[in-house]
Amino acid sequence: MRSTRRPAASRDARRAPAPRRLLLGALGAAGATVLGVLAGGGTFAVWTAATPVASAVTLQAGSAGLTATPLSLSAANLYPGRTVFAPTTVRNTGTVPLALTLDPVTSSAGATAFTTAVLVTAGAAASGAACTAGAVPAAVSTRVGAAGADLQVTLAPGASQIVCVGVGLPHDAPAGAAGSAASVLTLTVSGMQVPR
């Protein structure tokens, strides 16, 4: 009778891939919705959605996704002291709750009088009408290139929230900021899985 014994290292190597596969299958996900604003001479048009994979605080199988309704936002007639607002409805289309954040705002142009001065705000709104009237307190107030910020909104699977986006020039903005060449501002709303 012949006995074969495999070294312990060989047995461990054979077992390692299974937990790795389990871990990869259980990773949470984050969603992102991108908003482009044509600033300084035009109207905004498009939202697109994507759901890149990212690790979560707790490992739980699920999927994440965000969608948003079309947003109509004109930044053509901004001047120092004026802000324009428009609502969009963000929906969690995945199976895990997502905490929403506004990622750093980027511009298609380099630093101009407009992109240096423009102020972007965002916050949860009770209605589209309240947003358009500018009657929504902003959870986030940021400038192009500044760090991202928490929108203080968590969406359960299947839930939606009206988000009010504002683009404006503060009172102390230089007069030349209003007449700068057009540039596209990109705002990204991301969702990170919330531990349950």
JOUR-V386806 format. One record per residue. N is the residue number from 1. RES is the residue in one letter. PHI is phi in whole degrees, 0 to 359 (none if undefined). PSI is psi in whole degrees, 0 to 359 (999 if undefined). D_CENTER is the distance of its C-alpha to the mean C-alpha in whole Angstrom. Layout:
n = [N;N]
res = [RES;RES]
phi = [PHI;PHI]
psi = [PSI;PSI]
d_center = [D_CENTER;D_CENTER]
This chain:
n = [1;2;3;4;5;6;7;8;9;10;11;12;13;14;15;16;17;18;19;20;21;22;23;24;25;26;27;28;29;30;31;32;33;34;35;36;37;38;39;40;41;42;43;44;45;46;47;48;49;50;51;52;53;54;55;56;57;58;59;60;61;62;63;64;65;66;67;68;69;70;71;72;73;74;75;76;77;78;79;80;81;82;83;84;85;86;87;88;89;90;91;92;93;94;95;96;97;98;99;100;101;102;103;104;105;106;107;108;109;110;111;112;113;114;115;116;117;118;119;120;121;122;123;124;125;126;127;128;129;130;131;132;133;134;135;136;137;138;139;140;141;142;143;144;145;146;147;148;149;150;151;152;153;154;155;156;157;158;159;160;161;162;163;164;165;166;167;168;169;170;171;172;173;174;175;176;177;178;179;180;181;182;183;184;185;186;187;188;189;190;191;192;193;194;195;196]
res = [M;R;S;T;R;R;P;A;A;S;R;D;A;R;R;A;P;A;P;R;R;L;L;L;G;A;L;G;A;A;G;A;T;V;L;G;V;L;A;G;G;G;T;F;A;V;W;T;A;A;T;P;V;A;S;A;V;T;L;Q;A;G;S;A;G;L;T;A;T;P;L;S;L;S;A;A;N;L;Y;P;G;R;T;V;F;A;P;T;T;V;R;N;T;G;T;V;P;L;A;L;T;L;D;P;V;T;S;S;A;G;A;T;A;F;T;T;A;V;L;V;T;A;G;A;A;A;S;G;A;A;C;T;A;G;A;V;P;A;A;V;S;T;R;V;G;A;A;G;A;D;L;Q;V;T;L;A;P;G;A;S;Q;I;V;C;V;G;V;G;L;P;H;D;A;P;A;G;A;A;G;S;A;A;S;V;L;T;L;T;V;S;G;M;Q;V;P;R]
phi = [none;253;251;244;234;271;300;301;299;293;296;296;297;290;277;301;296;298;299;298;297;296;297;297;288;259;296;284;222;236;247;217;236;253;240;254;243;275;255;85;168;171;238;283;227;236;245;229;237;213;225;290;281;211;287;241;294;245;273;211;296;166;229;227;196;232;231;215;285;302;239;246;224;259;247;290;246;285;214;306;99;250;230;249;233;206;263;217;257;262;238;273;262;264;245;233;292;234;268;270;226;260;286;305;283;242;232;286;256;288;291;236;301;288;294;285;265;299;242;250;237;204;189;289;237;283;205;295;295;296;295;302;281;76;260;240;292;276;283;231;225;216;242;301;87;286;296;292;211;287;279;59;228;241;255;287;306;84;276;224;212;284;247;264;252;237;230;204;246;295;302;269;293;296;302;294;296;288;253;292;297;294;214;263;266;248;249;242;261;249;234;248;302;261;299;257]
psi = [132;128;131;134;123;141;151;323;323;319;319;320;324;328;335;319;329;309;325;317;320;317;315;323;341;0;141;180;162;148;159;139;130;134;127;129;122;110;148;358;56;191;151;152;313;139;141;158;147;159;77;148;139;154;154;169;317;146;114;131;145;177;158;146;146;140;163;146;157;145;134;107;115;126;20;329;35;145;164;126;353;137;139;146;150;145;154;149;119;131;139;110;6;197;8;149;144;132;127;139;154;115;170;135;134;163;146;341;164;194;119;174;324;306;334;328;333;142;128;131;155;145;163;139;147;332;160;324;320;322;307;327;354;23;34;123;135;129;332;134;116;167;167;128;351;165;154;168;154;127;355;38;130;126;126;161;130;351;160;161;135;127;127;122;132;141;125;172;124;165;327;12;144;147;327;343;329;335;15;159;153;146;157;123;132;121;132;121;120;155;128;137;136;133;140;999]
d_center = [66;64;61;57;55;52;51;48;45;46;45;42;40;41;39;36;34;34;32;30;29;29;26;24;24;23;20;17;14;10;8;5;5;7;9;12;14;18;19;23;24;23;20;17;17;14;11;11;10;10;11;12;14;14;17;16;19;21;22;22;22;19;17;13;11;9;11;11;14;15;15;18;17;20;20;24;26;24;27;27;26;24;21;20;17;16;15;13;13;10;12;12;15;15;18;16;15;11;10;7;5;5;5;9;10;12;15;18;20;22;22;24;25;22;19;21;22;19;17;13;13;11;12;13;16;19;20;19;23;22;19;21;23;21;22;19;18;15;14;12;14;13;15;14;14;14;12;9;10;10;9;12;12;13;13;16;17;17;16;14;13;14;11;13;12;15;16;19;22;23;27;28;26;29;30;30;26;27;28;26;26;23;20;16;13;10;7;4;1;3;7;10;13;15;19;21]
